[in-house]
Amino acid sequence: MHKNKLYLFLLCACFVGYSWLLFSLQHEHDIQSQEFTVCLFKKVTTVPCPSCGTTRSVMQLSHGNFLSAILINPFGIIVALIMIIAPVWIGYDFIQKEETFYTAYLKIETILRKRKVAIVLIILVIANWIWNIKKKL
């Protein structure tokens, strides 16, 4: 992905993420109920997807409940880190007229394309999915 497209995509995703988090925090009681879901996969199959619970996990992080966030869905930690780090780092690159974020992205992408790394990550996603199903998330 070209640098400008990546930056625009991530900034838009972070904006949507922050908007969704603000909405979710304002409707926290409804979000915490098991019946509320925006997950299309869960609505269609009644089975939670690997990322189900990520919003609740990020909400717990915003309240300082790290352990609870991990127990709901560890992906929430990753999403929260991206939502915090990406805009700041992209802003730094914009101000300094550098490409440090893009360079790091390309290096990480190269690492993730390695078969062994990809297999481990796929296993972790499947394990998280099984755990979500077992928790009846």
C-alpha positions as CSV (number, residue, x, y, z in Angstrom):
1,M,0.0,0.0,0.0
2,H,1.3,3.4,-0.9
3,K,2.2,5.7,2.0
4,N,-0.5,8.3,1.5
5,K,-3.2,5.6,1.1
6,L,-2.0,3.9,4.3
7,Y,-1.9,7.1,6.3
8,L,-5.3,8.1,5.1
9,F,-6.8,4.7,5.7
10,L,-5.3,4.5,9.3
11,L,-6.4,8.0,10.2
12,C,-9.9,7.3,8.9
13,A,-10.0,4.0,10.8
14,C,-8.9,5.7,14.0
15,F,-11.5,8.4,13.6
16,V,-14.2,5.8,13.1
17,G,-12.8,3.9,16.0
18,Y,-12.8,6.9,18.3
19,S,-16.3,7.8,17.2
20,W,-17.5,4.2,17.9
21,L,-15.7,4.2,21.3
22,L,-17.3,7.5,22.3
23,F,-20.8,6.2,21.2
24,S,-20.1,2.9,23.1
25,L,-19.1,4.7,26.3
26,Q,-22.2,6.8,26.1
27,H,-24.3,3.6,25.7
28,E,-22.2,1.4,27.9
29,H,-25.1,-0.4,29.6
30,D,-26.5,-1.5,26.2
31,I,-23.0,-2.5,24.9
32,Q,-22.3,-4.6,27.9
33,S,-25.4,-6.7,27.4
34,Q,-24.8,-9.9,25.5
35,E,-27.8,-9.2,23.2
36,F,-26.3,-6.0,21.6
37,T,-23.9,-6.7,18.7
38,V,-22.9,-5.0,15.5
39,C,-21.0,-8.1,14.3
40,L,-22.6,-9.3,11.1
41,F,-21.0,-12.7,11.5
42,K,-22.5,-13.2,14.9
43,K,-25.9,-11.8,13.8
44,V,-26.0,-14.3,10.9
45,T,-24.5,-17.4,12.5
46,T,-25.1,-16.7,16.3
47,V,-21.4,-17.7,16.7
48,P,-19.0,-15.0,17.9
49,C,-16.2,-14.1,15.5
50,P,-12.5,-13.8,16.6
51,S,-12.9,-10.1,17.2
52,C,-16.2,-10.1,19.1
53,G,-15.7,-8.3,22.3
54,T,-13.0,-5.9,21.0
55,T,-15.2,-2.9,21.7
56,R,-15.9,-4.0,25.3
57,S,-12.2,-4.7,25.7
58,V,-11.2,-1.2,24.6
59,M,-13.9,0.2,26.8
60,Q,-12.4,-1.7,29.8
61,L,-9.0,-0.3,28.9
62,S,-10.4,3.2,28.9
63,H,-11.6,2.6,32.5
64,G,-8.1,1.3,33.4
65,N,-9.2,-2.4,33.7
66,F,-6.3,-4.1,31.9
67,L,-7.0,-7.6,33.1
68,S,-10.7,-7.4,32.3
69,A,-9.8,-6.1,28.8
70,I,-7.6,-9.1,28.2
71,L,-10.2,-11.5,29.5
72,I,-12.9,-10.1,27.2
73,N,-10.7,-10.1,24.1
74,P,-6.9,-9.6,23.8
75,F,-7.4,-8.0,20.4
76,G,-8.7,-5.0,22.2
77,I,-5.2,-4.3,23.5
78,I,-3.8,-4.3,19.9
79,V,-6.7,-2.1,18.6
80,A,-6.2,0.4,21.5
81,L,-2.5,0.6,20.9
82,I,-3.0,1.2,17.2
83,M,-5.6,3.8,17.9
84,I,-3.2,5.6,20.2
85,I,0.1,5.2,18.4
86,A,-0.8,5.5,14.7
87,P,-2.2,9.0,14.7
88,V,0.6,10.4,16.9
89,W,3.3,8.7,14.7
90,I,1.7,9.7,11.5
91,G,1.4,13.3,12.8
92,Y,5.1,13.2,13.7
93,D,5.9,12.0,10.2
94,F,3.8,14.8,8.7
95,I,5.4,17.5,10.8
96,Q,9.0,16.2,10.4
97,K,8.4,15.4,6.7
98,E,9.6,11.8,7.3
99,E,8.4,8.3,6.5
100,T,9.3,6.5,9.7
101,F,5.8,5.0,10.2
102,Y,5.6,3.8,6.6
103,T,9.1,2.3,6.9
104,A,8.1,0.5,10.0
105,Y,4.9,-0.7,8.3
106,L,6.9,-2.1,5.4
107,K,9.2,-4.0,7.8
108,I,6.4,-5.4,9.8
109,E,4.5,-6.4,6.6
110,T,7.7,-8.3,5.5
111,I,7.9,-10.1,8.8
112,L,4.2,-11.0,8.7
113,R,4.5,-12.5,5.2
114,K,6.9,-15.1,6.5
115,R,5.2,-18.5,6.5
116,K,6.2,-19.4,10.1
117,V,5.0,-16.1,11.5
118,A,1.8,-16.2,9.5
119,I,1.1,-19.8,10.8
120,V,1.6,-18.7,14.4
121,L,-0.6,-15.7,14.0
122,I,-3.3,-17.8,12.3
123,I,-3.2,-20.3,15.2
124,L,-3.5,-17.4,17.7
125,V,-6.5,-16.0,15.9
126,I,-8.2,-19.5,15.8
127,A,-7.4,-20.0,19.5
128,N,-9.0,-16.7,20.3
129,W,-12.0,-17.6,18.2
130,I,-12.4,-20.9,20.1
131,W,-12.0,-19.0,23.4
132,N,-14.7,-16.5,22.3
133,I,-17.0,-19.4,21.5
134,K,-16.3,-21.2,24.7
135,K,-16.9,-17.9,26.7
136,K,-20.2,-17.6,24.8
137,L,-19.2,-14.0,24.0
